[in-house]
Every structure is written in C-alpha cells, then in structure tokens.
Amino acid sequence: MEYFEWFATTISGLEDLAAREIEELTGLPTQPDVGKVFFEGTIEHAAKINYSSTMVNKVYLLLEREEIQTLEDLYNVARRLDYSWLIEPNQTFAVKAERHDKKLPFTSINAAASIGRAIIESFAESTKIKLRVDLDNPDLEFYCLLRDSKMFLGLNTTGESLHKRYYKAYSHRAGLQSTIASAMIKISGWGKNQSLLDPMCGGGTIPIEAAIKLKNIPPGFMRRELDIEKLKFVDSLFIQELRKKIEESIDRDALAEIVGSDVSPKSAEYAKRNVEAAGVSDTVRIEVRDCLKISEWLNWEPSHVITNPPYGVRMNIGNIVEFYSRFIENIRRASPNSRLTVIVSKPKTLTSILRENNYRIVSTREIMYGRLRTVIISAEG
C-alpha cells in the first residue's frame, strides 16, 4: 500500500503524548511539531488513528508544505497541485485557513478564498468540470495552516474534531475536553488493574475516558461517520475489513473500579446519561457527593484521583484558594496514598497548597485549553 505524508492536530502541549499514541497505534516514527504531529504512512495507518486515537483532533493528508510571503505565493502553490484524484466531480468542497503569523499581509479569509479559487481552476483544467463550493456542509474540507511564513495544505480525513466524542449526550458548561482528559489519565500513570476517582466529574468525561481505555473502545470508530470513509481514493471494502478488525479488539467485559462524583445532582444525572451512551455503565459509577466533604464519605482508597477542579471563572467560586485548600486537605486525609492528577489555571497556588499538605510534585505540563493557559499537575503523598 502506498505511503503518504500526513499530519495530525492536537492540543498545544500534548504533542509528544499524541505522537507516542500514534506510534503505539501504527508502529510508525513521528515528528511532533507545534500543535501537530507529522508522520509518513498508508491510508490504513491514517484510518487507524482516526478510529482509535484518544488525543488527536484531526488527521490530514499533507498535500504541500512551502515557504510563502504573499497571497500570490499561496495561490501559486495551491494552483500547481492536481486535485482530480482527491475529489469526485459531483462532490462539494470548502477551504478552512488558520493564520498564526501576523506578519503575512493577508487574512485567513483571504487565504481560504485564494486556495479555493486555485482548487477550482486546477480541477477544471484537468477535468473540464467546475467544482462546487459548500461552506456549510461540504463533502470534503481542505485546510491551510500558516505559521512562521510556512504554509501546510492538507485534506481533512476526519471531519468534525475527534474530541467531540460519540457519548456526549450532555456537555457540562465547564466540562473538560475529552482529549485533555485522556492525556491526564496517561500522565497519571493509571492502568487497567487500578482504581480511579474523579470527585468533580461534571459530565463524567474523565471516568468515561478511563473506561474506554480499559475496554479498548476506539472513540472515532464509534462515531456515525468519518470523512476518510467517503474519500475518492479510499476503498470501501478495505474500510469494512479494517472496521471489523478494530471491533474484534474491543474488550467489553473488562472491569475496574471507576467512580465519578459531583455535588450537583443535575450534573451527576447527565454524567450517568453520558456513561450509558458510552456503553460503560458496567464499570463506571456516578454518585452525588461534595468534594469538600470527601473525608466524610470516601470509604475506599482509589489508587488514582484525577479531576478537573473549577478555575473560578465559570463556576462562580469566590475564593478559589480556599476551595483548593479545603479540597486538598480533605483528599489528603481521606486517601493519603492516592496519586493525584489535576488541571488548573493557577498552578503556583495549587502547587503551594500541595506542598503544604506534604505532597511531592511528580510532574507538571503546561497546555493551552482554548485561549486559557493551564497546567496539569501530578503529585503523590
């Protein structure tokens, strides 16, 4: 099977973890970069990542990378490519562009329009057919990333970002992105024979992500459709065979003690719905509990506590320092031997509180959560 160049996008700060996951899934060497991971592989490799990755957002077929200075440069690079092997004449397309280099004398909108024109003209030249653009619901999406005067032009093989999981019947207003939850579980060192508690579970993302890791449920595979399944150059019979192999690798009988709790009955109820939609009701338990009174109700000691405490931004917590202090004091008293992994926007504050409670900081990792700079901290008593 022919090898192509690809790149997968991920959260800034998780590139090395996403690269390691891709290597584990495919056996391929990878090259982490800012917000993305490059690799060379077959269509099968790209499909496996789309189906099974827990930390990647999208997978792109890399069509071209080039140094550019002007909008004309961008147009010329896109115009010289052949798109006839990528698009059926009756398919629609759109172009999405992201400009991260403000020195470039044009906008992301200008870039998308210029590339769109180049694609239409190139396709018409080789086929005598004019492609149709559909900005709302295209059959195919091309993507142009502009960073440090470099352009990366790719074809989206995923569709909607993989962080939007199949089980999201309910999204908590301060909920954690599933790819970050998966990374936190990886960073924590949690394994299949260990227990886990998330005492501020919101919509249940962390417990669910742990359960799908336990059962080897591929999150992308569970979605209704991925773009790679409808690409012109991908054989549908090949996709069917690959899906069959992946489905056979799921271990639905795997069990562990995984518990999520939340002080809000409404959040706990919605978390239960997400657990059910994820197909992990047999191993994830959701309870209504107050994390600030954890020493009063926790009657077992989880090997790992992994949680996303409120940042004090959207949850109307007036004194976030007091909140962190009470939580850490309670969890230290209730479960002194648990490995604690949290994500916060005030790392110095939490680190100080952890040390005051005789925790040892094992690792810290800064990531960009949207526009918010956050830090994942892992500590043990």
URRA-V550864 format. One record per residue. N is the residue number from 1. PSI is psi in degrees with one decimal (999 if undefined). NEAR is the number of other C-alpha atoms within 8 Angstrom. Layout:
<<N;PSI;NEAR> <N;PSI;NEAR>>
This chain:
<<1;140.3;4> <2;142.5;6> <3;140.6;8> <4;168.2;10> <5;139.9;11> <6;161.7;13> <7;142.7;12> <8;137.9;12> <9;151.9;11> <10;177.6;14> <11;135.8;15> <12;121.1;10> <13;-14.7;10> <14;11.5;12> <15;-43.2;15> <16;-36.2;8> <17;-41.7;9> <18;-39.6;12> <19;-42.9;12> <20;-38.9;9> <21;-42.8;10> <22;-42.0;13> <23;-39.6;11> <24;-36.1;8> <25;-33.3;10> <26;-21.7;9> <27;10.6;7> <28;147.9;10> <29;149.8;7> <30;163.6;12> <31;98.9;8> <32;144.1;10> <33;-177.4;8> <34;111.4;7> <35;9.3;11> <36;167.2;13> <37;126.4;16> <38;147.6;12> <39;159.4;11> <40;130.2;11> <41;-178.2;13> <42;174.9;10> <43;-35.7;11> <44;-42.4;8> <45;-45.6;9> <46;-39.4;11> <47;-42.0;9> <48;-42.0;11> <49;-44.3;13> <50;-40.7;15> <51;-39.4;11> <52;-15.9;12> <53;143.1;14> <54;-6.1;11> <55;-1.1;14> <56;144.7;15> <57;-52.9;12> <58;154.6;15> <59;128.2;15> <60;138.6;12> <61;119.4;12> <62;116.7;13> <63;-34.8;9> <64;147.2;9> <65;137.1;9> <66;150.9;8> <67;132.2;7> <68;156.0;9> <69;-30.9;9> <70;169.6;9> <71;-33.1;11> <72;-39.4;6> <73;-45.4;9> <74;-45.3;14> <75;-45.5;12> <76;-39.9;9> <77;-47.1;10> <78;-34.2;11> <79;-29.8;11> <80;-8.6;7> <81;153.3;7> <82;124.1;8> <83;-0.9;9> <84;-25.1;9> <85;-7.6;8> <86;-33.3;8> <87;135.3;10> <88;145.3;8> <89;-28.3;7> <90;0.2;6> <91;148.9;11> <92;162.4;11> <93;165.5;14> <94;161.9;12> <95;129.8;13> <96;133.2;9> <97;143.5;12> <98;119.8;8> <99;117.4;10> <100;5.3;8> <101;103.7;9> <102;-9.1;6> <103;-21.1;4> <104;133.3;9> <105;39.8;8> <106;164.0;8> <107;171.2;8> <108;-38.1;9> <109;-44.0;7> <110;-42.6;9> <111;-46.0;13> <112;-42.5;12> <113;-40.2;9> <114;-43.1;11> <115;-39.5;13> <116;-43.0;10> <117;-41.2;9> <118;-40.2;12> <119;-45.5;11> <120;-45.4;10> <121;-40.8;10> <122;-44.3;13> <123;-40.5;15> <124;-35.7;11> <125;-37.5;8> <126;-20.6;8> <127;-12.6;7> <128;21.5;7> <129;136.5;8> <130;120.1;9> <131;153.1;12> <132;140.5;8> <133;136.5;8> <134;104.5;9> <135;-20.4;8> <136;-44.1;4> <137;65.9;5> <138;154.3;12> <139;-36.9;7> <140;147.8;13> <141;125.3;12> <142;150.3;12> <143;131.0;12> <144;120.1;14> <145;127.2;12> <146;113.3;13> <147;129.7;9> <148;45.6;6> <149;12.9;10> <150;141.2;11> <151;138.1;14> <152;116.8;13> <153;124.7;13> <154;164.8;12> <155;124.1;12> <156;119.2;14> <157;3.0;13> <158;-46.4;13> <159;-133.9;9> <160;145.1;7> <161;140.2;8> <162;-15.4;13> <163;-16.4;11> <164;91.3;8> <165;158.5;10> <166;-22.4;10> <167;3.1;8> <168;74.4;9> <169;-25.3;8> <170;134.9;9> <171;122.6;7> <172;144.8;8> <173;-25.3;5> <174;30.5;8> <175;157.0;9> <176;137.6;8> <177;137.1;8> <178;-35.4;13> <179;-35.8;12> <180;-40.3;10> <181;-43.6;12> <182;-40.6;13> <183;-39.9;11> <184;-39.7;12> <185;-42.1;12> <186;-46.8;8> <187;-36.3;9> <188;-24.6;12> <189;7.2;6> <190;138.4;12> <191;176.7;6> <192;-25.1;6> <193;18.4;5> <194;162.8;11> <195;162.1;11> <196;139.7;14> <197;131.7;14> <198;102.3;13> <199;1.4;12> <200;64.0;12> <201;-14.2;16> <202;-119.5;13> <203;5.0;14> <204;15.6;14> <205;-48.2;14> <206;-49.9;14> <207;-38.5;15> <208;-44.3;12> <209;-37.5;11> <210;-42.3;11> <211;-38.3;13> <212;-27.2;13> <213;-44.3;8> <214;-45.0;13> <215;-0.5;12> <216;41.1;10> <217;117.5;11> <218;113.9;13> <219;-39.9;14> <220;-34.6;13> <221;-32.0;9> <222;-8.3;8> <223;161.4;9> <224;-39.3;4> <225;143.9;5> <226;150.6;13> <227;-29.0;11> <228;-22.5;9> <229;-11.1;9> <230;14.1;8> <231;145.1;11> <232;-38.4;9> <233;7.8;6> <234;123.7;11> <235;127.2;7> <236;-33.4;8> <237;-37.5;6> <238;-42.9;8> <239;-42.8;10> <240;-43.5;8> <241;-41.3;8> <242;-43.3;9> <243;-38.7;9> <244;-43.2;8> <245;-43.0;8> <246;-41.5;9> <247;-35.6;7> <248;-19.4;6> <249;-7.2;7> <250;133.2;10> <251;83.8;9> <252;-14.8;7> <253;-7.5;5> <254;135.8;7> <255;152.0;8> <256;167.6;11> <257;101.6;9> <258;120.3;13> <259;136.8;12> <260;142.2;15> <261;155.4;17> <262;146.2;16> <263;-21.2;10> <264;117.3;8> <265;-35.2;8> <266;-46.1;6> <267;-42.2;11> <268;-39.3;18> <269;-44.0;8> <270;-35.2;11> <271;-40.1;15> <272;-39.2;11> <273;-40.9;10> <274;-39.8;14> <275;-44.4;14> <276;-42.8;9> <277;-29.4;11> <278;-15.1;11> <279;30.5;6> <280;26.8;12> <281;-23.5;9> <282;-13.0;5> <283;-12.5;10> <284;126.2;14> <285;133.3;8> <286;131.7;11> <287;157.3;9> <288;109.8;10> <289;154.5;12> <290;118.3;10> <291;-21.6;12> <292;-4.0;8> <293;28.2;10> <294;-29.1;13> <295;-15.3;9> <296;-24.3;6> <297;-17.5;7> <298;109.4;8> <299;18.8;4> <300;161.6;5> <301;104.2;9> <302;146.8;11> <303;-29.9;11> <304;135.6;14> <305;116.7;13> <306;123.4;14> <307;161.0;13> <308;84.9;10> <309;156.8;8> <310;146.4;10> <311;-7.6;10> <312;7.6;10> <313;-54.4;7> <314;-6.5;8> <315;8.4;8> <316;43.8;6> <317;114.7;9> <318;-48.3;5> <319;91.3;7> <320;-29.9;9> <321;-44.5;8> <322;-40.0;7> <323;-50.0;10> <324;-43.7;10> <325;-47.2;9> <326;-40.9;9> <327;-48.7;12> <328;-42.0;11> <329;-41.6;9> <330;-45.7;13> <331;-32.2;11> <332;-38.3;10> <333;-40.8;8> <334;-34.0;11> <335;70.3;10> <336;-20.7;8> <337;1.7;8> <338;142.2;12> <339;125.8;12> <340;126.0;11> <341;123.2;15> <342;160.4;12> <343;128.6;11> <344;160.5;14> <345;-7.3;9> <346;73.1;9> <347;-35.9;10> <348;-41.3;6> <349;-50.1;8> <350;-39.7;11> <351;-42.6;9> <352;-42.9;8> <353;-39.9;11> <354;-45.8;13> <355;-35.2;10> <356;-27.2;7> <357;21.8;9> <358;33.5;7> <359;147.5;10> <360;126.0;9> <361;120.0;12> <362;-41.8;8> <363;153.1;7> <364;145.0;9> <365;121.7;8> <366;132.2;9> <367;158.3;12> <368;115.9;11> <369;93.1;8> <370;-122.8;4> <371;4.2;5> <372;127.1;7> <373;116.7;9> <374;166.0;13> <375;131.5;13> <376;121.9;13> <377;130.1;14> <378;131.9;14> <379;157.8;13> <380;154.7;11> <381;999;10>>
